[in-house]
């Protein structure tokens, strides 16, 4: 069984398509990670001060969880269309997204993890972090990282232009 991290981005959709081509017929769990509201607030700068008027935190969390469930179900449908025997799953984030993905891989006994990569480099990668980088650095099982369609095209153009350069 493989675990596919899915956030509904084009990158995640591309990862599902590649997984379907490479692993057709395999059992897959499509995972969407959500973050409880109070965990999200705990990560915000202290300068924002207390949040007044927020009395329905459980309602907010329920909405966030349901959104993640719909996202996971969308990913499940894409994975099934790509030839995988998929099911949807959600996980609540208490630390990093990468930790939630790795914990789910451990819980489910996933043989491999599949995820898309936005191809962030340089300062953007350092400032925003990289889920795919963290997964590769900390995983104890194989990881398939699929570059975003835009990054893959850019890299192909670079390869082609390098091939045309005289040696």
C-alpha positions in Angstrom: 0.0 0.0 0.0 1.2 3.5 -0.8 0.3 6.8 0.9 -0.3 9.8 -1.4 -0.3 13.2 0.3 -2.9 15.4 -1.4 -3.7 19.1 -1.0 -5.7 19.6 -4.2 -2.9 21.6 -5.8 -1.9 20.9 -9.4 1.3 19.4 -8.0 -0.6 16.9 -5.9 -2.8 16.0 -8.9 0.4 15.4 -11.0 1.7 13.2 -8.3 -1.4 11.1 -8.4 -1.2 10.8 -12.2 2.4 9.6 -12.0 1.7 7.2 -9.2 -1.1 5.7 -11.3 1.2 5.2 -14.3 4.0 3.7 -12.2 1.9 1.7 -9.7 -1.3 0.9 -11.5 -3.5 -1.5 -9.5 -1.8 -0.8 -6.2 -3.7 0.0 -3.0 -3.4 3.6 -2.0 -4.5 5.9 0.8 -5.0 9.5 -0.3 -4.2 11.7 2.7 -5.3 15.2 3.3 -3.9 17.0 6.4 -5.8 19.6 8.2 -4.9 21.9 11.1 -7.1 22.6 14.1 -7.8 26.3 14.6 -6.0 26.6 17.9 -2.9 25.0 16.5 -3.0 27.5 13.7 -3.4 30.4 16.1 -0.5 29.1 18.3 1.8 29.4 15.2 0.9 33.0 14.5 3.0 35.9 15.8 2.2 37.1 19.3 1.6 40.6 17.9 -1.8 39.6 16.7 -3.1 39.6 20.2 -6.1 37.6 21.5 -8.9 36.8 19.1 -12.1 38.3 20.3 -15.5 37.0 19.4 -14.3 33.5 18.6 -16.7 31.3 20.5 -17.3 28.5 18.1 -13.8 27.0 17.8 -15.3 23.5 17.6 -17.5 24.6 14.7 -14.4 26.1 12.9 -12.5 22.8 13.4 -15.5 20.8 12.1 -15.5 22.9 9.0 -11.8 22.5 8.5 -12.0 18.8 9.0 -14.9 18.4 6.6 -13.0 20.5 4.0 -10.1 18.1 4.4 -12.4 15.1 4.0 -13.8 16.5 0.7 -10.3 17.2 -0.5 -9.2 13.6 0.4 -12.3 12.2 -1.4 -11.4 14.3 -4.5 -7.9 12.8 -4.4 -9.4 9.4 -4.0 -11.5 9.8 -7.1 -8.5 11.1 -9.1 -6.4 8.1 -7.9 -9.1 5.6 -8.8 -9.3 7.2 -12.3 -5.5 6.9 -12.5 -5.8 3.1 -11.9 -5.1 2.9 -8.2 -7.3 1.1 -5.6 -7.7 4.2 -3.5 -9.4 5.3 -0.3 -9.5 8.7 1.4 -8.1 9.6 4.8 -7.6 12.7 6.8 -5.1 13.5 9.6 -5.0 16.4 12.1 -1.8 18.4 12.1 -0.4 19.1 15.5 3.2 19.7 14.4 4.4 20.0 10.8 2.6 18.7 7.8 5.5 16.4 7.1 5.2 14.9 10.6 1.5 14.2 10.1 2.3 12.5 6.7 5.1 10.5 8.2 3.0 9.5 11.2 0.2 8.3 8.9 2.7 6.3 6.8 3.8 4.6 10.0 0.3 4.0 11.3 -0.9 2.5 8.0 2.2 0.5 7.2 2.6 2.3 3.9 5.3 0.8 1.7 6.0 4.2 0.1 5.0 7.8 0.2 4.0 9.8 -2.9 3.8 13.6 -3.0 4.1 16.5 -5.3 6.7 19.2 -5.1 6.3 22.8 -6.0 10.0 23.1 -6.8 10.7 26.0 -4.4 14.3 27.0 -4.4 16.6 29.4 -2.6 15.0 31.9 -0.3 11.4 30.8 -0.9 12.3 27.3 0.1 14.0 28.5 3.3 11.2 30.9 4.2 8.3 28.7 3.4 9.8 25.3 4.2 9.4 22.3 2.0 7.2 19.4 2.9 8.7 17.2 0.2 12.2 18.0 1.5 11.3 17.2 5.1 9.6 13.9 4.0 12.7 12.8 2.0 15.0 13.8 4.9 13.0 12.0 7.6 11.2 9.1 5.9 12.1 5.5 6.8 10.6 4.2 3.6 10.8 5.0 -0.1 9.5 8.4 -1.2 8.4 9.4 -4.7 8.5 13.2 -5.2 6.9 14.4 -8.4 7.9 17.9 -9.6 5.1 20.3 -10.5 4.2 20.4 -14.1 5.7 23.9 -14.5 9.0 22.9 -12.8 9.2 19.7 -14.9 8.7 21.7 -18.1 11.3 24.3 -17.0 13.8 21.6 -16.3 13.1 19.9 -19.6 13.8 23.2 -21.4 17.0 23.6 -19.5 18.1 20.0 -20.4 17.3 20.6 -24.1 19.2 23.9 -24.2 22.2 22.3 -22.4 22.2 19.4 -24.9 22.4 22.0 -27.8 25.5 23.7 -26.3 28.8 22.7 -27.9 31.1 20.8 -25.5 
